[in-house]
Amino acid sequence: MDQKHQFMGEEKITKLLFHFSIPAIIGMLVNALYNVVDRIYIGRIREVGHLAISGVGITFPITLFAFAFALLIGLGGATNISLTLGRKQLKKAERYLGTAFSFGIIVSILLSVFTLFFIDSLIWKMGGSQDTFKYAKDYLYIVAFGFPGILTGYITNTIIRSDGNPRIAMATLLIGAITNIILDPILIFYFDMGVKGAAWATIISQYISAIWATGYFCSKYSGLKLRKKYLKPDLHKVKQISILGGASFALQIGTSLVNYIFNYTLKNNGGDIAIGAMAIIQGIVMFITMPLFGINQGLLPILGYNYGAKLFPRVKEALFKGIFAATFVCVLNFLAIQFLSKYFIIIFNDKPELLNIASRGLRIQTFMLPIIGFQIVSSIYFQAIGKPKMSMFMGLSRQIIILIPCIIILAKFFGLNGIWFAAPTSDFIATVITFILIKRELKHLKELEEKENTLKAMEQN
């Protein structure tokens, strides 16, 4: 185990960041294609594409809700494993792996049953209409059967990075996403399955990805092993996983709630066409922000291992370099969107009304993009060092505490324009709060470093 994982405490931070984040970024970008490619092909369905994409947009809060549990268990498990490996406790790390795996299967089955049982009422409450209900139900009914694949695939893939194999994690995502990209046009157009074809393509690819990732932990290439004796959920470890994954879980639940409120206010201020525009915008924003989450995925094991090993200067260096990389990506994406927004939208649908609404909404929604990289990376820092409450607060401040009131208030006074301006307003306020909190944390990190240096000096004397 020492040879397998100790390089995270010895290798140069820049090299580690590239080693972990580049594969993660590629993997996350490709993974984002699950939703983006679906929406591109769905939006291109002859005559009904604009309604079909609105129907899929209505289901988005539900799929986000399900994915929140993947984040809870995946990131919570990965964080515990990284911290445990930093303390040289391999068997304990394998117990966390077994518990996370079985916990994910149980939760995903319950989510599938719940969604299928209440599917009609869920769609109506999410903003369905007579024109979009059919497409929403066709899509969600099939995707619900894929929840076990979605959760298991994400959980195992995230833990693969903590095991020190980011390239294998990237390959896991690539296999699923490429399968989805190939199956989408075949099922949607060649077999004339429409929205159902997109849903089938998604869940087939997710299950293939999950099987591949699970197989890794049973192979000779893994440092951690998925052992049968550890598959029985350990309630204490379930609690620890839930605590450290709670911040990301809450953030994703907040994202689901935000999407519900967006759909509700858009339905009242712009109808089905506005919901369709938001579905396109969400797909684009999801794709362009995936590099940020890829950087976070790469930072998580680096920060967790070095913090657990009390290598505090390396923790600080990793944080600063992660923030710089995220900000650089955000600025590039911001410039591309501000000057080329219509070209992003037209990929999905060229209906003039939809094109005009969506391109304007995209430019406004991403107005604060240059500063959110700092906020997102700072949030994952607190999670990586075992401070989930702080990470949760920072995530919630942007996605719930500030954004939801902004949507409701600005929509009331400014209609559709107010809805578009809600996100950048929230981003700005949340980033200011994050700056204050991270400045205080860096002071604390310096105190820990000085204390550790004092102890080492005493031991030497």
C-alpha positions in Angstrom: 0.0 0.0 0.0 2.9 2.4 0.8 4.2 2.1 -2.7 0.7 2.4 -4.2 -0.4 5.6 -2.4 2.6 7.4 -0.8 3.5 9.3 -4.0 0.5 11.6 -3.2 2.6 12.9 -0.3 5.9 13.1 -2.2 5.3 14.0 -5.9 5.2 17.7 -7.0 1.8 19.2 -6.5 1.6 20.5 -10.1 2.4 17.1 -11.5 -0.1 15.5 -9.1 -2.8 18.0 -10.2 -2.2 17.2 -13.8 -2.0 13.4 -13.1 -5.3 13.4 -11.3 -7.3 16.3 -12.8 -6.6 16.0 -16.5 -8.1 12.5 -16.7 -10.9 13.6 -14.4 -11.6 16.6 -16.6 -11.7 14.5 -19.7 -13.9 12.0 -18.0 -16.3 14.6 -16.6 -16.6 16.3 -20.0 -17.3 13.0 -21.6 -19.7 12.1 -18.8 -21.6 15.4 -19.4 -22.2 14.2 -22.9 -24.8 11.8 -21.4 -27.2 14.7 -21.0 -25.9 17.0 -23.7 -26.0 14.5 -26.5 -29.4 13.3 -25.4 -30.7 16.9 -25.6 -29.0 17.6 -28.9 -30.6 14.5 -30.6 -34.0 15.0 -28.8 -34.0 18.7 -29.9 -33.5 17.5 -33.5 -36.5 15.2 -33.5 -38.6 16.4 -36.5 -41.5 18.8 -35.7 -41.7 18.0 -31.9 -38.0 18.5 -30.9 -38.7 21.8 -29.0 -41.5 20.1 -27.0 -39.5 16.9 -26.5 -36.5 18.8 -25.0 -38.9 20.7 -22.7 -40.3 17.3 -21.5 -36.8 16.1 -20.8 -36.0 19.4 -19.0 -39.0 18.8 -16.7 -37.5 15.5 -15.5 -34.1 17.1 -14.8 -34.9 17.9 -11.1 -35.8 14.3 -10.5 -32.6 12.9 -12.0 -30.6 15.5 -10.1 -32.3 14.3 -6.9 -31.3 10.7 -7.6 -27.7 11.7 -8.5 -27.4 13.6 -5.1 -27.3 10.2 -3.5 -24.4 9.1 -5.8 -22.5 12.2 -4.6 -23.4 11.6 -1.0 -22.0 8.0 -1.1 -19.3 8.5 -3.8 -17.6 11.6 -2.5 -18.3 10.7 1.1 -16.7 7.3 0.6 -13.8 8.6 -1.4 -13.0 11.3 1.2 -13.0 8.8 4.0 -10.8 6.4 1.9 -8.3 9.2 1.0 -8.0 10.3 4.7 -7.7 6.6 5.8 -5.0 5.8 3.2 -3.1 8.9 4.3 -3.0 7.3 7.8 -1.8 4.0 6.2 -4.9 2.0 7.2 -5.6 -0.2 4.1 -8.1 -2.6 5.7 -10.2 0.2 7.1 -10.2 1.8 3.6 -11.5 -1.5 2.1 -14.3 -1.6 4.7 -15.3 1.9 3.5 -15.3 0.6 -0.1 -17.5 -2.4 0.7 -19.9 -0.3 2.7 -20.2 2.4 0.0 -20.8 -0.1 -2.7 -23.6 -1.9 -0.9 -25.1 1.3 0.5 -25.3 2.7 -3.1 -27.1 -0.4 -4.4 -29.7 -0.3 -1.6 -30.4 3.4 -2.0 -30.6 3.3 -5.8 -33.2 0.5 -5.8 -35.3 2.5 -3.3 -35.1 5.6 -5.6 -36.2 3.5 -8.6 -39.2 2.1 -6.9 -40.2 5.5 -5.5 -39.9 7.2 -8.9 -41.8 4.5 -10.8 -44.6 4.5 -8.2 -45.2 8.3 -8.2 -44.1 9.1 -11.8 -47.3 10.8 -13.0 -47.7 13.1 -10.0 -43.9 13.9 -10.1 -44.1 15.1 -13.7 -47.1 17.3 -13.2 -45.5 18.9 -10.1 -42.2 19.5 -12.0 -44.0 21.7 -14.5 -45.5 19.2 -17.0 -48.2 20.3 -19.4 -50.5 18.6 -21.9 -47.9 19.1 -24.6 -44.9 17.9 -22.7 -46.2 15.2 -20.3 -45.9 12.3 -22.8 -42.2 13.1 -23.6 -41.3 13.5 -19.9 -42.9 10.2 -18.9 -41.4 8.3 -21.8 -38.0 9.5 -20.7 -38.3 9.2 -16.9 -39.9 5.8 -16.8 -36.9 4.2 -18.5 -34.2 6.3 -16.8 -35.6 5.3 -13.4 -34.6 1.7 -14.1 -31.1 3.0 -14.6 -30.6 4.5 -11.1 -28.7 1.5 -9.8 -26.3 1.8 -12.7 -25.9 5.5 -12.3 -25.2 5.4 -8.6 -23.0 2.3 -8.6 -21.0 3.6 -11.6 -20.4 7.0 -10.0 -19.5 5.7 -6.5 -17.0 3.2 -7.8 -15.5 5.6 -10.3 -14.9 8.3 -7.6 -13.2 5.8 -5.3 -11.0 4.7 -8.2 -9.3 8.1 -8.0 -8.8 7.8 -4.3 -7.1 4.5 -5.1 -4.6 6.5 -7.2 -5.8 5.5 -10.7 -7.3 8.5 -12.4 -6.7 7.1 -15.8 -8.8 4.0 -15.1 -11.5 6.4 -13.7 -11.4 8.3 -16.9 -11.6 5.1 -19.0 -14.7 4.1 -17.0 -16.5 7.3 -17.9 -15.3 7.2 -21.5 -16.7 3.7 -22.0 -20.1 4.7 -20.8 -20.3 8.0 -22.6 -19.0 6.7 -26.0 -21.6 3.9 -25.8 -24.3 6.5 -25.2 -23.1 8.6 -28.1 -23.2 5.6 -30.4 -26.6 4.3 -29.2 -28.4 7.7 -29.2 -28.8 8.2 -33.0 -29.3 4.5 -33.6 -32.2 4.2 -31.1 -33.7 7.7 -31.5 -33.7 7.9 -35.3 -32.9 4.5 -36.9 -35.3 2.6 -34.7 -37.6 5.6 -34.5 -37.9 5.3 -30.7 -37.7 9.1 -30.1 -37.3 10.1 -26.4 -37.5 6.5 -25.3 -34.4 5.7 -27.5 -32.4 8.5 -25.7 -33.4 7.0 -22.3 -32.5 3.5 -23.3 -29.1 4.7 -24.6 -28.4 6.4 -21.3 -29.2 3.5 -19.0 -27.4 0.9 -21.1 -24.3 3.0 -21.1 -24.5 3.6 -17.4 -24.8 0.0 -16.6 -21.8 -0.9 -18.8 -19.8 1.8 -17.0 -20.8 0.5 -13.6 -19.8 -3.1 -14.4 -16.4 -1.9 -15.7 -15.7 0.2 -12.6 -16.8 -2.6 -10.2 -14.6 -5.1 -12.0 -11.6 -2.8 -11.4 -11.8 -3.4 -7.6 -11.8 -7.2 -8.2 -8.7 -7.0 -10.5 -5.0 -7.0 -10.0 -4.7 -3.4 -10.9 -6.4 -2.0 -7.8 -4.7 -1.3 -4.5 -8.1 -1.4 -2.7 -10.1 -4.6 -3.1 -13.9 -5.1 -3.1 -14.1 -8.0 -0.6 -17.2 -10.0 0.0 -16.8 -9.9 3.8 -17.0 -6.1 3.8 -20.1 -5.8 1.7 -22.5 -5.9 4.6 -23.1 -2.2 5.4 -21.3 -1.0 8.5 -23.7 1.5 10.1 -20.8 3.5 11.6 -19.2 3.8 8.3 -22.5 4.7 6.6 -22.7 7.5 9.1 -19.2 8.7 8.3 -19.7 8.5 4.6 -23.0 10.5 5.0 -21.3 13.1 7.1 -18.4 13.7 4.7 -20.6 13.4 1.6 -23.3 15.6 3.1 -22.0 18.8 1.6 -22.1 17.6 -1.9 -25.4 15.8 -1.3 -27.0 19.0 0.1 -25.6 21.0 -2.8 -27.1 18.6 -5.4 -30.4 18.5 -3.6 -30.3 22.3 -3.7 -29.6 22.1 -7.5 -32.6 19.8 -7.9 -34.8 22.2 -5.9 -33.4 25.2 -7.9 -34.3 23.4 -11.2 -37.8 22.8 -9.9 -38.2 26.5 -9.0 -36.7 27.5 -12.3 -39.2 25.3 -14.2 -42.1 26.6 -12.1 -41.3 30.3 -12.6 -40.4 29.7 -16.3 -43.7 28.1 -16.9 -45.5 31.1 -15.5 -43.3 33.7 -17.3 -42.5 32.0 -20.6 -44.3 28.7 -21.0 -43.0 25.5 -22.5 -40.6 27.3 -24.8 -38.9 29.0 -21.8 -38.5 25.6 -20.1 -37.0 24.2 -23.3 -34.6 27.1 -23.4 -33.6 26.4 -19.8 -33.0 22.7 -20.6 -30.6 23.7 -23.4 -28.9 26.3 -21.1 -28.5 23.7 -18.4 -26.9 21.3 -20.8 -24.4 23.9 -22.0 -23.6 25.1 -18.5 -23.2 21.6 -17.3 -20.7 20.8 -20.0 -18.6 24.0 -19.6 -18.4 23.6 -15.8 -17.5 20.0 -15.9 -13.7 20.9 -16.0 -14.2 22.6 -12.7 -15.6 19.4 -11.2 -12.9 17.5 -12.8 -10.3 19.7 -11.1 -12.2 19.1 -7.8 -12.2 15.3 -8.4 -8.4 15.6 -9.0 -7.9 17.8 -5.9 -10.0 15.6 -3.5 -7.5 12.7 -3.0 -4.5 15.1 -3.1 -5.9 17.4 -0.4 -7.3 14.5 1.7 -4.1 12.4 1.6 -1.8 15.4 2.4 -4.1 16.8 5.1 -4.3 13.3 6.7 -0.5 13.0 6.5 -0.2 16.5 8.1 1.7 17.9 5.1 0.1 21.3 5.4 2.3 23.3 3.0 1.4 20.8 0.3 -2.3 21.2 1.1 -2.1 25.0 0.7 -0.2 24.7 -2.6 -2.7 22.3 -4.0 -5.6 24.6 -3.1 -4.0 27.7 -4.7 -3.1 25.8 -7.9 -6.6 24.3 -8.1 -8.2 27.8 -7.8 -5.9 29.1 -10.5 -6.7 26.3 -12.9 -10.4 26.6 -12.3 -10.4 30.4 -12.8 -8.4 30.0 -16.1 -11.0 27.6 -17.4 -13.9 29.9 -16.3 -12.5 32.9 -18.1 -12.1 31.0 -21.4 -15.6 29.7 -21.3 -17.0 33.1 -20.4 -15.4 34.7 -23.4 -16.6 32.0 -25.7 -20.2 32.2 -24.5 -20.5 36.0 -24.6 -19.4 36.2 -28.2 -20.8 32.9 -29.6 -23.9 32.2 -27.6 -26.2 31.6 -30.6 -23.8 29.0 -32.0 -24.0 27.0 -28.8 -27.8 27.0 -28.9 -28.3 26.2 -32.5 -26.6 22.8 -32.0 -29.7 21.8 -30.1 -32.6 23.4 -32.0 -32.9 26.2 -34.6 -36.5 27.2 -33.9 -36.2 31.1 -34.0 -38.2 31.8 -30.9 -36.3 29.2 -28.9 -33.0 30.4 -30.3 -33.5 34.0 -29.3 -34.7 33.2 -25.7 -32.0 30.7 -25.0 -29.1 32.6 -26.4 -30.0 35.7 -24.3 -30.6 33.6 -21.2 -27.2 31.8 -21.7 -25.2 35.1 -21.8 -26.9 36.5 -18.7 -26.8 33.2 -16.7 -23.0 32.9 -17.2 -22.2 36.6 -16.5 -20.3 35.8 -13.3 -18.6 32.7 -14.7 -15.0 34.1 -14.2 -15.4 34.1 -10.4 -17.2 30.8 -9.7 -14.2 28.6 -10.1 -12.8 30.0 -6.9 -16.0 29.3 -5.1 -16.4 25.8 -6.3 -12.8 24.7 -5.6 -12.9 26.3 -2.1 -16.0 24.3 -1.3 -14.4 21.0 -2.2 -11.3 22.0 0.0 -13.4 21.9 3.1 -14.9 18.5 2.2 -11.5 17.1 1.5 -10.0 18.0 4.9 -13.0 16.6 6.8 -15.0 19.8 7.4 -18.3 18.9 5.7 -20.5 21.5 7.5 -18.4 24.3 6.1 -18.4 22.8 2.7 -22.1 22.3 2.9 -22.7 25.9 3.9 -20.6 27.2 1.0 -22.4 25.1 -1.5 -25.8 25.9 -0.1 -25.1 29.6 0.0 -24.8 29.6 -3.8 -27.4 27.0 -4.7 -30.2 27.5 -2.2 -29.8 30.2 0.5 -29.1 33.0 -2.0 -30.2 31.7 -5.4 -33.8 30.6 -4.6 -34.8 34.0 -3.1 -33.2 35.6 -6.1 -35.2 33.6 -8.6 -38.5 34.2 -6.8 -38.0 38.0 -6.1 -36.4 38.9 -9.5 -39.1 36.9 -11.4 -41.8 38.7 -9.6 -40.4 42.2 -10.5 -38.7 41.6 -13.9 -40.4 38.4 -15.3 -38.2 36.3 -17.6 -35.3 38.6 -17.5 -35.3 38.5 -13.7 -35.1 34.7 -13.8 -32.0 34.8 -16.1 -30.3 37.4 -13.8 -30.9 35.3 -10.6 -27.9 33.0 -11.1 -25.2 35.7 -11.6 -26.5 37.7 -8.7 -26.3 34.6 -6.5 -22.8 33.7 -7.8 -21.4 37.2 -6.9 -22.8 37.2 -3.3 -21.7 33.6 -2.6 -18.2 34.2 -3.9 -17.8 37.2 -1.5 -18.9 35.0 1.4 -16.5 32.2 0.3 -13.6 34.6 0.1 -14.1 35.6 3.8 -14.4 31.9 4.9 -11.4 30.6 3.0 -9.2 33.5 4.2 -10.0 32.5 7.8 -9.3 28.8 7.0 -5.9 29.6 5.5 -5.0 31.3 8.8 -6.0 28.2 10.7 -4.0 26.0 8.3 -0.9 28.2 9.0 -1.4 27.6 12.7 -1.6 23.8 12.2 1.6 24.0 10.1 3.5 25.9 12.9 2.3 23.5 15.5 3.5 20.5 13.5 6.9 22.1 12.9 7.2 22.7 16.6 6.4 19.1 17.4 9.0 17.9 14.9 11.6 20.2 16.4 10.9 18.9 19.9 11.2 15.3 18.6 14.6 16.0 17.0 15.9 17.5 20.2 
